[in-house]
């Protein structure tokens, strides 16, 4: 099984300088390859202390230059906030610079603060995502972008021409049940960030798999699963730290997304998230945070392996990647947890059979692009 890690670049309540956050998070990311991780992932967010990585592809380009073989994952590029032709160009460029190491993750975003900051009506989010995703996917295969009902992109070549296909290495974050057939029709894999019980995720995957087979005439690719990890050789300490720090992370998410606000889940295409607000209303913010912690792989190395195995039994993922530093956790704690995971968990995960994540083969530039 493929194993990755992701720096989060959080600075809750601006407790330290952003410069120190970047120094430490980049240091942890640069440790990933020597420790035996297979990939590093970047997560896009804007304007708040929640996650300070406004340009995932720029961060991954830096990582490409500071690594040799490790894969580079976007989790995710939020397409409604970007010009799709620029995304296609940037993706092609980083793939050339890295030797084909990019794993492309796409998403539509949920934060009102971000939509408003980009002067985009959140009601347009789903439509913009679907149109932009199709344009980008087609451009990366054909070498040019053209069309889009709203985008009206005049035909322009993508240069440098995409050197490798992105089929089989493009994924999308999907949480709501309504997103499952959309991703299946686009022909892309699923990137799962645990947010709801795994039996509910299983039901969503059944819909996704059925539609994927109907539309694409083949089985869906195996998913990739993120998550918040805390690993310690003491079970009691691991539990204490998980509930403290992973729980605190969920409080930062509730704040950033304004989950308790009346408007949350009211935008078109985001109706599913009303249920999240109702859940928090019933259980309280601390109860919701505690339930979020229960979804995550924390504990001793053996407990973490058992939890990952339980997730695999439900959705049969091909890869996992973990956040080890979050919510203002001291960086020495994050490094300690990450090293414990690398030493005791990665070797076992590597022995598990799973559909591989691989660098795509080189391909020839078509005649229309070479002319």
C-alpha positions in Angstrom: 0.0 0.0 0.0 1.1 3.5 -0.8 1.7 5.8 2.2 1.9 9.6 2.2 1.9 12.6 4.5 0.6 16.1 4.3 1.7 19.3 6.1 -1.3 21.4 7.1 0.2 24.8 7.7 -2.2 25.7 10.5 -1.6 28.6 12.8 -4.6 28.6 15.2 -5.3 32.0 16.8 -1.9 33.2 15.2 -0.1 31.7 18.2 3.3 31.9 16.4 4.5 33.7 13.3 3.4 32.4 9.9 7.1 32.3 9.0 7.8 29.8 11.8 4.8 27.7 10.7 6.3 27.5 7.2 9.8 26.7 8.5 8.5 23.8 10.6 5.9 22.4 8.2 8.3 22.4 5.3 11.0 20.8 7.5 8.5 17.9 8.3 7.6 17.6 4.6 11.3 17.4 3.6 11.7 14.5 6.2 9.0 12.5 4.4 11.2 10.9 1.7 14.1 10.0 4.0 11.6 8.4 6.5 10.1 6.2 3.8 6.9 7.9 2.9 5.8 7.6 -0.7 4.2 11.0 -1.3 3.7 14.5 0.1 0.4 16.2 -0.3 -0.7 19.9 -0.3 -4.1 21.2 0.9 -5.5 24.4 -0.6 -7.1 27.1 1.6 -7.2 30.9 1.7 -7.5 33.9 3.9 -7.5 32.4 7.5 -5.3 30.6 10.0 -7.1 27.3 9.2 -4.7 26.2 6.4 -2.2 28.6 5.0 -1.4 27.0 1.6 -3.0 29.2 -1.0 -1.2 27.6 -3.9 -0.9 23.8 -3.7 0.9 23.4 -7.0 3.5 26.0 -6.1 4.2 24.2 -2.8 4.4 20.9 -4.7 6.8 22.4 -7.2 9.1 23.4 -4.3 8.8 19.8 -3.0 9.6 18.4 -6.5 12.9 20.3 -6.3 13.7 19.1 -2.8 13.0 15.4 -3.4 14.0 12.7 -5.8 11.3 10.0 -6.1 8.5 10.9 -3.8 5.1 11.5 -5.5 3.4 14.9 -5.1 -0.4 15.0 -4.4 -2.8 17.9 -4.5 -5.5 17.5 -1.9 -7.0 19.5 -3.5 -6.9 22.2 -6.2 -10.2 23.9 -5.7 -11.4 24.3 -9.3 -14.2 26.9 -8.9 -11.6 29.4 -7.6 -9.3 29.1 -10.6 -9.2 29.7 -14.3 -9.2 26.2 -15.7 -6.8 26.9 -18.5 -4.3 28.2 -16.0 -4.8 25.0 -13.9 -4.1 22.8 -16.9 -0.9 24.8 -17.7 0.3 24.6 -14.1 -0.4 20.9 -13.9 1.4 20.2 -17.1 4.4 22.3 -16.0 4.9 20.7 -12.6 4.5 17.2 -14.1 7.4 18.0 -16.5 9.5 19.5 -13.8 9.0 16.6 -11.4 9.4 13.8 -14.0 5.7 12.8 -13.9 5.3 12.6 -10.2 2.0 14.5 -9.7 -1.1 12.9 -8.4 -3.9 15.3 -9.3 -6.6 15.9 -6.7 -9.5 18.2 -7.4 -12.3 19.7 -5.3 -15.0 22.4 -5.2 -14.5 24.0 -1.8 -16.9 24.6 1.1 -15.7 27.8 2.9 -17.9 30.9 2.4 -15.0 33.1 3.5 -13.1 31.7 0.5 -15.9 32.0 -2.1 -16.6 35.5 -0.9 -12.9 36.4 -1.0 -12.7 35.4 -4.6 -16.0 37.2 -5.4 -17.7 34.0 -6.5 -21.3 33.1 -5.8 -21.2 29.9 -3.8 -24.4 28.8 -5.5 -22.3 28.4 -8.6 -19.7 26.1 -6.9 -20.9 22.7 -8.1 -21.6 23.9 -11.7 -18.2 25.6 -11.9 -16.5 22.5 -10.5 -18.1 20.1 -13.1 -17.3 22.4 -16.1 -13.8 23.2 -15.0 -13.0 19.6 -14.2 -14.1 18.4 -17.6 -12.2 21.1 -19.3 -9.0 20.4 -17.3 -9.2 16.6 -17.7 -9.8 16.9 -21.5 -7.0 19.4 -21.9 -4.5 17.2 -20.1 -5.4 14.3 -22.5 -5.7 16.3 -25.8 -3.1 19.0 -25.2 -5.5 21.8 -25.8 -8.5 23.4 -24.0 -11.7 24.6 -25.7 -15.3 25.3 -24.8 -17.3 25.2 -21.6 -20.8 26.6 -21.5 -19.8 29.3 -19.0 -16.1 29.4 -19.6 -16.2 29.8 -23.4 -12.5 29.1 -23.6 -11.2 29.7 -27.2 -9.1 26.8 -28.3 -5.5 27.1 -27.0 -2.7 24.6 -26.7 -1.4 23.6 -23.4 2.4 24.1 -23.4 4.4 22.4 -22.4 2.3 19.6 -23.9 1.2 17.2 -21.2 3.8 14.5 -21.3 1.9 11.8 -19.5 -1.7 10.8 -19.2 -3.6 11.7 -16.0 -6.0 8.9 -16.4 -5.8 6.7 -13.3 -4.0 9.4 -11.3 -6.7 12.0 -11.0 -8.9 12.0 -7.9 -11.6 14.3 -6.4 -12.7 15.0 -2.9 -16.3 14.0 -2.4 -18.3 14.1 0.8 -22.0 14.5 -0.1 -23.9 11.6 -1.7 -24.8 13.8 -4.6 -21.2 14.2 -5.5 -20.7 10.4 -6.1 -22.3 10.1 -9.5 -20.7 13.4 -10.6 -17.2 12.0 -9.9 -18.1 8.7 -11.5 -19.3 10.4 -14.7 -16.1 12.4 -14.8 -14.2 9.1 -14.7 -12.0 10.1 -11.7 -11.1 8.3 -8.5 -12.2 9.4 -5.0 -10.1 11.1 -2.4 -11.7 10.5 1.0 -11.1 12.8 4.0 -12.9 11.0 6.9 -15.9 13.0 8.0 -18.7 10.5 8.5 -19.2 6.9 9.7 -17.5 4.4 7.5 -20.8 2.4 7.0 -22.3 5.6 5.4 -19.2 6.0 3.2 -19.6 2.4 2.1 -23.2 3.2 0.9 -21.8 6.3 -1.1 -19.2 4.1 -2.7 -21.8 1.6 -3.9 -23.5 4.4 -5.8 -20.2 5.7 -7.2 -19.1 2.2 -8.3 -22.3 1.5 -10.0 -22.4 4.7 -12.0 -18.7 4.5 -12.8 -19.2 1.0 -14.3 -22.2 2.1 -16.3 -20.5 5.2 -17.8 -16.9 4.1 -18.2 -17.5 0.3 -18.8 -14.8 -0.6 -16.3 -14.5 -0.8 -12.5 -13.7 2.4 -10.6 -10.1 2.9 -9.4 -9.4 2.3 -5.8 -9.7 5.4 -3.6 -7.1 7.3 -1.6 -7.8 8.1 2.1 -6.5 11.0 4.2 -6.8 11.4 7.9 -5.4 12.8 11.1 -2.9 10.6 12.8 -1.3 10.5 16.3 1.0 7.5 17.0 2.7 6.7 20.3 4.0 3.5 21.8 1.8 4.3 24.9 -1.9 3.6 24.3 -3.0 5.9 27.1 -0.8 8.8 25.9 -1.9 8.3 22.3 -5.5 8.5 23.3 -5.0 11.6 25.4 -3.1 13.4 22.7 -5.5 12.4 20.0 -8.6 13.7 21.8 -6.7 16.9 22.7 -5.2 17.7 19.3 -7.4 16.0 16.7 -10.4 17.3 18.6 -8.9 20.8 18.6 -8.4 20.5 14.9 -12.1 19.9 14.4 -12.8 23.0 16.3 -10.7 24.9 13.8 -12.6 23.3 11.0 -16.0 24.3 12.5 -14.7 27.9 12.9 -13.3 28.1 9.3 -16.4 26.6 7.6 -18.8 28.4 10.0 -20.5 25.1 10.6 -22.8 26.4 13.4 -23.9 29.5 11.4 -27.4 29.6 10.0 -26.2 30.0 6.4 -24.1 26.7 6.5 -25.6 24.3 4.0 -27.9 26.8 2.5 -26.1 27.3 -0.8 -27.2 25.5 -3.9 -25.4 22.1 -4.2 -24.4 22.2 -0.6 -27.6 21.1 1.0 -26.1 17.9 2.4 -24.1 20.1 4.9 -27.3 21.1 6.7 -27.0 17.7 8.3 -23.6 18.5 9.7 -25.0 21.7 11.3 -27.9 19.8 12.7 -25.6 17.1 14.1 -23.5 19.7 15.8 -26.6 21.3 17.2 -27.7 17.9 18.7 -24.3 16.9 20.1 -22.6 20.2 20.8 -19.3 21.3 19.3 -17.3 19.2 21.8 -19.4 16.1 21.1 -19.0 16.6 17.4 -15.2 17.0 17.8 -15.0 13.8 19.9 -16.9 11.9 17.2 -14.5 13.2 14.6 -11.6 11.9 16.6 -13.2 8.4 16.7 -13.0 8.2 12.9 -9.2 8.7 12.8 -6.3 6.3 12.9 -4.6 7.1 16.2 -3.1 4.9 19.0 -0.1 2.6 19.3 1.4 1.4 16.0 -0.6 -1.8 16.3 -3.8 0.1 17.0 -3.2 2.3 14.0 -2.7 -0.6 11.8 -5.9 -2.2 13.0 -7.8 1.0 12.4 -6.4 1.4 8.9 -7.2 -2.3 8.2 -10.8 -1.7 9.3 -11.1 1.2 6.9 -9.6 -1.0 4.1 -12.2 -3.6 4.8 -14.9 -1.0 4.1 -13.6 0.8 1.0 -10.5 -1.1 -0.1 -8.3 2.0 -0.6 -5.0 1.9 -2.6 -3.3 4.6 -0.6 -3.4 6.5 2.7 -1.9 9.9 3.6 -1.8 11.4 7.1 -1.7 14.8 8.7 0.7 14.6 11.7 0.9 18.3 12.6 -2.3 20.2 13.3 -4.1 22.5 15.6 -1.0 24.2 17.1 0.4 20.9 18.4 4.1 21.4 19.4 6.3 20.5 16.5 8.4 18.1 18.6 5.2 16.1 19.2 4.3 16.1 15.5 7.8 14.9 14.6 7.7 12.2 17.3 4.4 10.9 16.1 5.5 11.0 12.5 8.8 9.1 13.2 6.9 6.5 15.2 4.5 5.9 12.3 7.4 5.7 9.8 9.3 3.2 11.9 6.5 0.9 13.1 3.6 1.3 10.7 4.9 2.0 7.2 6.8 -1.3 6.9 3.7 -3.3 7.6 1.5 -1.1 5.3 4.1 -1.6 2.5 3.5 -5.4 2.7 -0.3 -5.0 2.1 -1.5 -5.8 -1.5 -3.1 -2.7 -3.1 -3.6 -1.2 -6.5 -0.5 0.8 -7.1 -0.1 4.6 -7.6 2.5 4.9 -10.3 4.2 7.5 -12.5 2.4 7.4 -15.9 4.4 6.4 -19.0 5.7 8.9 -21.4 3.7 9.5 -24.6 4.2 11.0 -28.0 3.1 14.6 -28.8 0.2 14.3 -31.3 0.7 15.6 -34.8 -1.7 18.6 -34.2 0.4 19.8 -31.3 3.8 19.3 -33.0 2.7 21.0 -36.2 
